[in-house]
Each structure stands twice: as C-alpha cells, then as structure tokens.
Amino acid sequence: MSEIHKLRTLFGQEHIIEDTDEKNREDFLWYRTAKGEEFGVNKAFLTTESEQLLQVFLTPLADRPTEEDEIQQAWYELLFNNRTSDHYQIQQGRLLHFQINSKDIEHDLFVEAFQNMLSNKLIPVWKDRYSGVFVEGVREPFATTNELNELLLTIESDFYMNASLFIGSPFSSITEAKSSFDIESSYYDLIAKPTQRINIFSLTSVLPTLLLHQSRNEDIEYYQDQIIGKVEPELLNTVKVLLDCDLNLTAASKKLFIHRNSLQYRLEKFTDLTGLDPKTFKDAITCHLLLLSQEI
C-alpha cells in the first residue's frame, strides 16, 4: 500500500490529491514521501497538530518550485495577485501558459529547454509546482505552433515530462498583458486535460470548444443523438483520423493501416448514416464539432 493511499485512508479521500489531479492546487499544502511521491493536503482540513505531524515523516514542498528574482516576483504579483510593480523588464511580447501533467518533474530542465529554444531572456513565472507562464519578449518571428509542439515532444521523450501549452496573443503593454492573461488562462483551464490528445492550444484552436461550452447541453445531446448516435465507433474513429490528417485520404488510410478504397467505403457508409460527407469543407466542420462535443 502506497503512502498516499494510507494518508487517504487516514485523512479522507477528498482531502488528498496527487499532482496530476484536476483540482485547484493552490488550496493544498504539498509534501513528498520518502519514495518520492508528491501529493497535496487540503489547507482547510489541516489543523496545526496534523500539519506538525505530517512534517515529522514527510518533506514539505514550496508552493512554487524555484527561487525567484525581482522580475519574476513582479510578474507573479501582476498576473496572479493584480499588483503592479516597476520591475517587469519585458513590456511587449506574449505569454505561453503551461501545465505539466507528470508525477516526476525536473523544473529547471523544463525551463532550460524552453530558454534554449526561444531565448535565455524568457521569464518563467510559476503559479504552483505544476503550472505557470513563460513571459516571452518580442522576437521576429515568434516560434510557430509546430516548433513549440516539437519542443513539447522532445521534453517528453528526453525528460519524461508530459506538458501542454497555450500560446497567448502578443501584448503591447503591461496592462494588456494582464488582461490577456486573465482571458487566456480561463480558456486554457476550460480545455486542458491530462488525457487530452492535443497538447498545444491557441485562441484559434480553442474557439470551437469555447462555443460548445456556451451551448445548451440539451442541444448538444440532441445533435449527437440525431446525427451520430447510431454510428459505430469504428466509423467515428475513421472520420476523426481523417480530420486529424486535414482531409488527406492517403495520409488517413496509412494512419488507419487500411487501403484507400477501404477508407472510401467507410466514409461512404458514414455519409449514408449521417448525411454528412466529411471530405467536404462544410460537413467536415460539422463532423469536427460533433466529435469534439463528445470529449467535453
């Protein structure tokens, strides 16, 4: 039985979370066991006596993982506490929001990988031990979505850290940076999940999900039931792969390990069942929204 399981038995399931749980991590005090397991205990639940007891056989962890200089502290206070300062250094640029969904995290290596690719002047601002933002100064050109995605894949393969990223829009003032942060972080929280297939997001990519979240649940359920409710999972996956391949039939058939003619047959069957032809632009949009609604 793991130490975390024992603590959940002692304190209650709802008061103990692991680092990848989808909860508000800042409401928890964080500890590490002798085996290297990290977990949080709800601050509201802890008494002075229980906190002292935990510190006897566990290693307390700081809310944020690294020491911060004056510039990092200024950005933290602005973004998370809405307090202004004179020590920002970067006045124009963009924010890269990140979440790490791994149990074993090398915080310095994570930051170093981004600074090596983007700029050594990139400012890391940690919200907690597992999330935060990079403040990136103006550069020509900014790294592309594909380049940043390659960086995330490299970090995962080299350091075994799975992370996701939300690419913020460029800001031209400190006030605009704070305003953009508030909006973008709310969108990121809405869409980023540890099990998400996609690990990189932007304003343009989250728009369909945002619109679906603003729709009535009964409307979404009705569309799902009436259009794809009776479609077998294999056909739905075929359409999903086609969309992931940007409607490229050759690429999709290779990814599915089937002949192109077999792919055509499946798509025709899907069209017969739904009235949608995913090879066309307009119907592909509808298919994308319907499949996306199943993940929300």
C-alpha positions as CSV (number, residue, x, y, z in Angstrom):
1,M,0.0,0.0,0.0
2,S,1.5,3.4,-1.0
3,E,2.0,6.2,1.5
4,I,-0.6,8.3,-0.4
5,H,-3.2,5.5,-0.1
6,K,-2.5,5.2,3.6
7,L,-2.9,9.0,4.1
8,R,-6.2,8.9,2.1
9,T,-7.4,6.2,4.5
10,L,-6.4,8.3,7.4
11,F,-7.5,11.8,6.3
12,G,-10.2,11.0,3.8
13,Q,-10.2,10.5,0.0
14,E,-11.4,14.1,-0.8
15,H,-8.6,15.8,1.2
16,I,-5.6,14.3,-0.5
17,I,-4.8,14.9,-4.2
18,E,-1.9,13.9,-6.4
19,D,0.0,16.3,-8.6
20,T,-2.0,15.4,-11.8
21,D,-5.4,15.7,-10.2
22,E,-7.7,18.3,-11.8
23,K,-8.3,20.5,-8.8
24,N,-7.3,23.9,-7.6
25,R,-3.8,23.1,-6.5
26,E,-3.2,26.4,-4.7
27,D,-5.7,25.3,-2.0
28,F,-3.3,22.5,-0.9
29,L,-0.1,22.1,1.1
30,W,2.4,19.9,-0.8
31,Y,4.6,17.1,0.5
32,R,6.9,14.4,-0.7
33,T,7.2,10.9,0.7
34,A,10.4,9.0,1.2
35,K,9.7,7.2,-2.1
36,G,9.4,10.5,-4.0
37,E,5.6,10.6,-4.2
38,E,4.2,14.1,-4.2
39,F,0.7,15.0,-3.0
40,G,-1.3,17.8,-1.6
41,V,-3.4,18.1,1.6
42,N,-6.4,20.5,1.7
43,K,-5.3,23.5,3.7
44,A,-8.8,24.0,5.1
45,F,-8.8,20.5,6.5
46,L,-5.4,20.6,8.2
47,T,-5.1,21.5,11.8
48,T,-1.9,22.8,13.4
49,E,-1.3,19.4,15.1
50,S,-1.9,17.4,11.9
51,E,0.4,19.7,9.9
52,Q,3.2,19.3,12.5
53,L,2.6,15.5,12.4
54,L,3.0,15.4,8.6
55,Q,6.3,17.4,8.8
56,V,7.8,14.7,11.0
57,F,7.8,12.0,8.3
58,L,7.3,13.9,5.1
59,T,9.2,16.6,3.2
60,P,7.2,19.9,2.9
61,L,7.4,21.4,-0.6
62,A,7.2,25.0,-1.5
63,D,4.1,26.3,-3.3
64,R,6.3,27.3,-6.2
65,P,9.3,25.2,-7.2
66,T,12.2,27.6,-7.7
67,E,13.7,30.7,-6.2
68,E,12.5,33.9,-7.9
69,D,14.3,37.1,-8.8
70,E,12.8,40.5,-8.6
71,I,11.5,40.4,-12.2
72,Q,9.8,37.0,-11.7
73,Q,8.2,38.2,-8.5
74,A,6.9,41.3,-10.2
75,W,5.2,39.3,-12.9
76,Y,3.8,36.8,-10.4
77,E,2.2,39.6,-8.4
78,L,0.8,41.2,-11.6
79,L,-0.7,38.1,-13.1
80,F,-1.9,36.2,-10.0
81,N,-2.5,39.0,-7.4
82,N,-3.2,42.0,-9.7
83,R,-0.4,44.1,-8.0
84,T,1.7,46.4,-10.1
85,S,5.4,47.0,-9.9
86,D,8.2,48.8,-11.7
87,H,10.3,45.6,-12.3
88,Y,9.0,43.9,-15.4
89,Q,11.9,44.2,-17.9
90,I,9.6,42.9,-20.7
91,Q,7.0,45.4,-21.8
92,Q,5.9,43.8,-25.1
93,G,5.7,40.1,-26.1
94,R,3.4,37.2,-25.4
95,L,2.6,34.7,-22.7
96,L,3.0,31.0,-23.0
97,H,0.8,29.2,-20.5
98,F,1.9,25.7,-19.5
99,Q,0.7,22.8,-17.4
100,I,2.9,19.8,-16.5
101,N,0.9,16.5,-16.2
102,S,3.7,14.3,-14.9
103,K,4.5,13.0,-11.4
104,D,8.3,13.4,-11.7
105,I,9.2,16.9,-12.7
106,E,12.6,18.4,-13.2
107,H,11.6,22.1,-13.0
108,D,15.0,23.5,-14.0
109,L,15.3,21.2,-17.0
110,F,11.8,22.2,-18.2
111,V,12.6,25.9,-18.1
112,E,16.0,25.3,-19.6
113,A,14.5,23.5,-22.6
114,F,12.3,26.5,-23.4
115,Q,15.0,29.0,-22.9
116,N,17.4,27.1,-25.1
117,M,14.9,27.1,-28.0
118,L,13.2,30.5,-27.5
119,S,15.5,32.9,-25.6
120,N,17.6,32.9,-22.4
121,K,15.7,36.0,-21.5
122,L,12.4,34.1,-21.3
123,I,10.9,34.7,-17.9
124,P,9.3,31.6,-16.1
125,V,6.6,32.5,-13.7
126,W,5.3,29.6,-11.7
127,K,1.7,29.6,-10.4
128,D,2.3,26.4,-8.4
129,R,4.6,23.3,-8.8
130,Y,2.9,22.2,-12.0
131,S,1.7,25.2,-13.9
132,G,2.5,28.8,-14.8
133,V,3.5,31.0,-17.7
134,F,6.6,32.0,-19.7
135,V,6.8,35.7,-20.4
136,E,8.4,36.0,-23.9
137,G,9.7,39.3,-25.2
138,V,9.1,40.5,-28.7
139,R,11.1,38.5,-31.3
140,E,10.9,38.1,-35.1
141,P,9.5,35.7,-35.7
142,F,7.8,34.1,-32.8
143,A,8.2,30.3,-32.7
144,T,5.4,28.6,-34.6
145,T,2.9,26.1,-33.2
146,N,4.6,23.3,-34.9
147,E,8.0,24.3,-33.5
148,L,6.6,24.5,-30.0
149,N,4.8,21.2,-30.4
150,E,8.2,19.6,-31.4
151,L,9.7,21.1,-28.2
152,L,7.0,19.5,-26.1
153,L,7.6,16.2,-27.8
154,T,11.3,16.5,-27.2
155,I,10.8,17.3,-23.5
156,E,8.5,14.3,-23.2
157,S,11.0,11.9,-24.8
158,D,14.2,13.3,-23.2
159,F,12.9,14.1,-19.7
160,Y,9.7,12.0,-19.5
161,M,7.6,15.1,-18.7
162,N,4.3,15.4,-20.4
163,A,3.1,19.0,-20.7
164,S,0.6,21.1,-22.5
165,L,0.9,24.7,-23.7
166,F,-1.4,27.6,-24.5
167,I,0.1,30.1,-26.9
168,G,-1.1,33.6,-25.9
169,S,-1.6,36.5,-28.3
170,P,1.0,39.3,-28.5
171,F,0.6,42.1,-25.9
172,S,2.0,45.7,-26.3
173,S,1.8,46.9,-22.7
174,I,1.8,45.6,-19.1
175,T,-1.9,46.4,-18.8
176,E,-2.7,44.4,-21.9
177,A,-0.6,41.5,-20.7
178,K,-2.7,41.2,-17.5
179,S,-5.9,41.5,-19.4
180,S,-4.8,38.8,-21.9
181,F,-3.6,36.6,-19.2
182,D,-7.0,36.6,-17.4
183,I,-8.9,35.7,-20.5
184,E,-6.4,33.2,-21.9
185,S,-6.0,31.3,-18.6
186,S,-9.7,30.9,-18.3
187,Y,-9.8,29.4,-21.8
188,Y,-6.8,27.2,-21.0
189,D,-8.4,25.9,-17.8
190,L,-11.5,25.1,-19.8
191,I,-9.8,22.9,-22.4
192,A,-6.6,21.5,-21.0
193,K,-7.0,18.0,-19.6
194,P,-4.2,15.5,-18.6
195,T,-5.8,12.9,-21.0
196,Q,-6.1,15.4,-23.9
197,R,-4.9,14.1,-27.2
198,I,-3.7,17.6,-28.2
199,N,-1.0,19.2,-26.1
200,I,-0.8,22.7,-27.7
201,F,-3.5,25.3,-27.9
202,S,-4.1,28.9,-29.1
203,L,-7.0,31.3,-29.3
204,T,-8.0,30.0,-32.7
205,S,-7.8,26.3,-31.8
206,V,-10.0,26.6,-28.6
207,L,-12.8,28.6,-30.3
208,P,-14.9,25.5,-31.2
209,T,-14.6,24.2,-27.7
210,L,-15.5,27.6,-26.2
211,L,-18.6,27.8,-28.4
212,L,-19.7,24.3,-27.5
213,H,-19.3,25.1,-23.8
214,Q,-21.6,28.1,-24.3
215,S,-24.3,25.9,-25.9
216,R,-27.1,24.2,-24.0
217,N,-26.3,20.7,-23.0
218,E,-29.7,19.5,-24.3
219,D,-29.0,21.0,-27.8
220,I,-25.6,19.2,-28.0
221,E,-27.1,15.9,-26.8
222,Y,-29.9,16.2,-29.4
223,Y,-27.5,16.8,-32.2
224,Q,-25.3,13.9,-31.1
225,D,-28.3,11.6,-30.8
226,Q,-29.9,12.5,-34.1
227,I,-26.7,12.6,-36.3
228,I,-24.1,10.3,-34.9
229,G,-26.0,8.4,-32.2
230,K,-26.2,5.2,-34.2
231,V,-22.8,5.4,-35.9
232,E,-20.4,2.6,-34.8
233,P,-17.2,3.6,-33.0
234,E,-15.0,2.3,-35.9
235,L,-16.6,4.8,-38.4
236,L,-16.4,7.6,-35.9
237,N,-12.7,6.9,-35.4
238,T,-12.2,6.8,-39.1
239,V,-13.7,10.3,-39.5
240,K,-11.6,11.5,-36.6
241,V,-8.4,10.3,-38.2
242,L,-9.4,11.9,-41.5
243,L,-9.9,15.2,-39.8
244,D,-6.6,14.9,-37.9
245,C,-5.0,14.3,-41.3
246,D,-6.5,17.5,-42.7
247,L,-8.8,15.6,-45.0
248,N,-5.9,13.9,-46.7
249,L,-7.2,10.5,-47.7
250,T,-3.8,9.0,-48.4
251,A,-2.4,10.0,-45.0
252,A,-5.5,8.9,-43.2
253,S,-5.5,5.4,-44.8
254,K,-1.9,5.0,-43.9
255,K,-2.6,6.0,-40.3
256,L,-5.5,3.6,-40.1
257,F,-3.5,0.8,-41.8
258,I,-6.2,0.2,-44.4
259,H,-6.3,0.5,-48.2
260,R,-7.5,3.8,-49.6
261,N,-10.5,2.0,-51.1
262,S,-11.5,0.7,-47.7
263,L,-11.3,4.2,-46.3
264,Q,-13.6,5.4,-49.1
265,Y,-16.0,2.6,-48.3
266,R,-16.1,3.6,-44.6
267,L,-16.7,7.3,-45.4
268,E,-19.5,6.4,-47.8
269,K,-21.1,4.3,-45.1
270,F,-20.7,7.2,-42.7
271,T,-22.4,9.6,-45.2
272,D,-25.3,7.1,-45.7
273,L,-25.9,7.0,-41.9
274,T,-25.5,10.7,-41.1
275,G,-26.0,12.7,-44.4
276,L,-22.5,14.3,-43.8
277,D,-19.7,14.0,-46.3
278,P,-16.5,14.6,-44.2
279,K,-14.4,15.0,-47.3
280,T,-16.2,18.4,-47.9
281,F,-15.2,21.5,-46.0
282,K,-18.6,22.4,-44.5
283,D,-19.5,18.9,-43.5
284,A,-16.0,18.4,-42.1
285,I,-16.6,21.4,-39.7
286,T,-19.9,19.8,-38.5
287,C,-18.2,16.5,-38.0
288,H,-15.4,18.1,-36.1
289,L,-17.9,19.9,-33.7
290,L,-19.9,16.7,-33.2
291,L,-16.8,14.7,-32.3
292,L,-15.4,17.4,-30.2
293,S,-18.7,17.6,-28.2
294,Q,-18.2,14.0,-27.2
295,E,-14.9,14.9,-25.4
296,I,-16.3,17.8,-23.4
